[in-house]
């Protein structure tokens, strides 16, 4: 029975680095690093929206004839930075991990900037941020209280998210339909991901590098929830 339990635990923790002799942090410092990384990521995004938002939109409008090239170039850079950042997050060096985190946060920040500025109404943005914070807090509390509920759902969540994205792409490009229900489904999936990633973060070695990697996973979960809530609220306003 113990061997079976250890096997499940090892598979569950395989996404994070485990190093013999690694210097571990106390629980409070480990959680503090995760919190600081999240504050850094969202703070960086807020600064990008504040100081670069309209410049980015203006650049796209002034170069409308090159719109396709701009989009393709952005997507190439986006995926290159995100995949590169993900690779660096596995490093044993905290500075390299931090660089990887920023390589993810910057292109995500551009995406957030476009989403926020496109909405135009910052009251909607603030509401979306508030709802996102409430959902995140609830999932963190539930995951802390009953972590075993989330420890084996990672694979299922990945399949569900992939299937949802395929359905959304088909609806958009084949049937030219905008399915609002997809936003709700993604919010549900990413909310469960918050619980999963928080449970995972508390099952691995409490090292600085693992704290940064855990923060990056939670950061992406929260960003996806925010973008989908923002989409729902903006669509609701446009129908009024």
Buried (B, 14 or more C-beta within 10 A) or exposed (E): EEEEEEEEEEEBBEBBBEEEEBEBBEEEEBBEBBEBBBEBBBEBBBEBBEEBBEEBBEEBEEEEEEEEEBEEEBEEEBEEBBEBBBEBBBBEEBEBBBBBBBBBBBBBBBBBBBBBBEBEEEEBBEBBBEBBEEBBEEBBEBBEEEBEBBBEBBEEBEEBBEEBEEBBEEBEEEEEEEBEEBBEBBBBBBBBBBBBBBBBBBEBBBBBBBBBBBBBBBBBBBBBBBBBBBBBBBEEEEEE
